[in-house]
Structures are given as structure tokens and as C-alpha cells.
């Protein structure tokens, strides 16, 4: 039998038990999946000053962090396709990541100390995002710098695309990448969130 996500389990059980029985049945199956080591990707939600975010992790490390406005279900489906279909909600497996994100948003943490799983990014984007990860707290770099660090100094537009495709914000701090000509530039979480993060870090 192929492992199922919680959503699939709910769909499979829908129409049989009553609502309370359905919740108990799903929880029982999830508990068994956790006990038997059938979870390859755990996910949980994180409250932030900008709304509810999602974080997902594997045995390699954090694989995805998503901003409040992103379609969480679609992102979980992408993870299931690329990493493993055994994706289940398991907040306890992400307690440390959630604590560090909370501390960062509260201004109590400057650097993240979390292993990262880079399987959702490849090629130039992967190299660019590794460069972004090295930008120190409270500092900024421009797209040309990112392109150069990624091995193609002329690819500043591709560097911008790599920022937009970053699967691990703000752990990989693409909010610290700004245009050379001034301003704060685009951001997956929106310009207000980018400005707020840069102000939090004292970069503005």
C-alpha cells in the first residue's frame, strides 16, 4: 500500500465516519505513521508578524519555508513530487526550526543554525541561493554580486529570478538582496515584508 498524505487519508475516509470519528481515525493513522517511521517530509505552521507561514523538513534538514500568501497545498504537492509522497503534518519534528524563526522575528536571533535540504533548487539558482545564504545579518548585496558569486557575472537577471525562487526564506535571506541603483526591489513576501525585515536587521 502506498503511503498517503493527511489530505488523501481524509478523502479516503470521507463519507464513512462522522466528523469526530474522522478526526480520530486520521489522528490514529498519523500516529502510526510517525511511530513506524513512514514520514519522509514533516511540515508545520509558524505564526509570524506577517501571518501564518509553513515550514517543512526532511532527515537532511529544512526543505521549504513558505510565506503567508503562498498556496501551501500546492507547495506540499511539489515537495511530494520532488522529494517524497510521504508528507505529513508533524509539528514536533520542526520544533527547533519554529523556535529559531520565532526568535528571529522577535529580533532575538541574528543567524539560523539549521541544516538545510537543497533538493528543491538546482543549477545556477542553487549556486545563487548558496551565495545569498552567506550575506551577513544587517547587510545587503546587489544582484550583480550574487551573479558573480554564482559563477556568471552577467547573469544579474537570473540572480533576481533565483531570489524569487528561493525555497527557504528568511533562513536563506533573499530580502538582503537589493538593486544596485537604489530602492529595495522585489520580494516574494511583498515589499512591505522586505522593508520590515531589513528594518528589523538595521539594514535600513
C-alpha positions in Angstrom: 0.0 0.0 0.0 1.4 3.4 -0.9 1.7 5.9 1.9 -0.9 8.7 1.8 -0.8 12.3 2.9 -3.3 13.5 5.5 -5.4 15.1 2.8 -5.6 11.8 1.0 -6.5 10.0 4.2 -9.3 12.5 4.8 -10.6 12.0 1.3 -10.4 8.2 1.6 -12.3 8.3 4.9 -14.8 11.0 4.0 -18.4 9.7 3.8 -17.9 7.0 6.3 -17.4 8.1 9.9 -18.9 11.1 11.4 -16.7 14.3 11.7 -15.4 13.4 15.2 -14.7 9.8 14.2 -13.0 11.0 11.1 -10.6 13.2 13.1 -9.8 10.4 15.5 -9.2 7.9 12.6 -6.9 10.4 10.8 -5.0 11.1 14.1 -4.6 7.4 14.8 -3.2 6.8 11.3 -0.9 9.7 11.6 0.3 8.5 15.0 1.1 5.1 13.5 2.9 6.6 10.5 5.1 8.6 12.9 5.8 5.6 15.1 6.7 3.4 12.1 9.0 6.0 10.5 6.7 6.5 7.5 7.2 10.2 7.3 9.8 11.4 4.9 8.7 15.1 4.9 7.3 16.7 8.0 5.5 20.1 7.9 4.1 22.5 10.4 2.8 26.1 10.6 4.6 29.0 12.2 2.9 32.2 13.3 4.8 35.3 12.2 4.2 39.1 12.3 3.2 38.7 8.7 0.7 35.9 9.1 0.9 32.1 9.2 3.9 30.6 7.5 4.7 27.0 6.6 7.9 25.1 7.3 8.8 21.6 6.0 11.8 19.4 6.7 13.3 16.1 5.9 16.0 14.0 7.7 18.5 16.2 5.7 17.2 19.5 7.0 14.7 22.2 6.3 13.5 21.9 2.7 10.8 24.6 2.4 9.7 27.7 4.2 6.6 29.5 2.7 5.2 33.0 3.2 1.6 33.5 4.3 0.2 34.3 0.9 1.7 31.2 -0.8 -0.6 28.3 -1.7 0.5 25.8 1.0 -1.3 22.8 -0.6 0.3 23.4 -3.9 3.8 23.7 -2.3 3.2 20.4 -0.4 2.3 18.7 -3.6 5.5 20.0 -5.2 7.5 18.6 -2.3 5.7 15.3 -2.6 6.6 15.1 -6.3 10.3 16.1 -5.9 11.2 14.7 -2.5 8.8 12.0 -1.4 5.0 11.4 -1.3 5.2 10.6 2.4 4.4 14.1 3.5 2.6 14.5 6.9 2.0 17.2 9.4 4.3 16.6 12.3 5.0 19.9 14.2 7.2 18.2 16.9 9.8 17.4 14.3 10.1 21.0 13.4 10.2 22.5 16.9 13.7 23.8 16.6 13.1 25.5 13.3 9.9 27.1 14.6 11.7 28.3 17.7 14.5 29.9 15.7 12.1 31.5 13.3 10.1 32.9 16.3 13.3 34.3 17.8 14.4 35.8 14.5 11.1 37.7 14.0 11.3 38.9 17.6 14.8 40.3 17.0 16.4 37.9 19.3 18.3 35.8 16.7 20.7 37.1 14.1 21.7 33.8 12.5 19.9 30.5 11.9 21.6 27.3 13.0 19.6 24.7 11.0 20.6 22.0 8.5 19.1 22.7 5.0 17.9 20.3 2.4 18.5 22.0 -1.0 16.7 19.4 -3.2 14.1 21.9 -4.5 16.7 24.0 -6.3 19.3 23.2 -8.9 22.0 24.7 -11.2 22.6 28.4 -11.3 19.7 29.1 -8.9 21.2 26.7 -6.4 24.6 28.4 -6.6 23.0 31.8 -6.3 20.9 30.8 -3.3 24.0 29.4 -1.6 25.6 32.8 -2.1 22.6 34.6 -0.7 22.9 32.3 2.4 26.3 33.9 3.1 25.1 37.5 3.2 25.6 38.6 6.9 22.8 39.8 9.1 22.2 43.5 8.7 24.0 43.8 5.4 22.8 43.8 1.8 24.2 42.8 -1.6 23.1 43.6 -5.1 22.1 41.2 -7.9 25.4 41.6 -9.7 27.2 40.4 -6.6 25.0 37.3 -6.5 25.6 36.6 -10.2 29.3 36.9 -9.8 29.3 34.6 -6.7 27.2 32.1 -8.6 29.8 32.0 -11.5 28.2 34.2 -14.1 28.8 37.9 -13.5 26.5 39.0 -16.3 23.5 36.9 -15.1 22.1 39.5 -12.8 18.6 39.0 -14.1 18.9 35.2 -13.4 20.2 36.2 -10.0 16.9 38.1 -9.4 15.0 35.0 -10.6 17.0 32.9 -8.1 15.9 35.3 -5.3 12.3 34.9 -6.4 12.6 31.1 -6.5 14.3 30.9 -3.0 12.6 28.0 -1.2 14.0 28.9 2.2 13.2 32.5 3.1 14.1 34.1 5.5 16.7 31.4 6.5 18.3 32.0 3.1 17.9 35.8 3.3 16.9 36.9 -0.2 15.5 40.0 1.5 19.1 41.2 1.8 19.5 41.4 -2.0 18.7 44.8 -3.3 19.1 46.7 -6.7 22.4 48.4 -7.2 20.6 51.6 -8.3 18.7 52.1 -5.0 15.4 51.0 -3.5 14.7 47.6 -2.0 13.5 45.8 -5.1 11.0 42.9 -5.4 10.4 40.2 -2.8 8.3 37.0 -2.6 6.7 38.2 0.6 5.9 41.6 -0.8 7.8 44.9 -0.5 6.3 45.7 2.9 7.7 42.5 4.4 11.1 43.0 2.8 11.3 46.5 4.2 10.2 45.3 7.6 12.9 42.6 7.7 15.6 45.0 6.6 14.5 47.4 9.3 14.4 44.6 11.8 18.1 43.9 11.0 19.1 47.5 11.0 19.9 47.5 7.3 17.6 50.4 6.5 
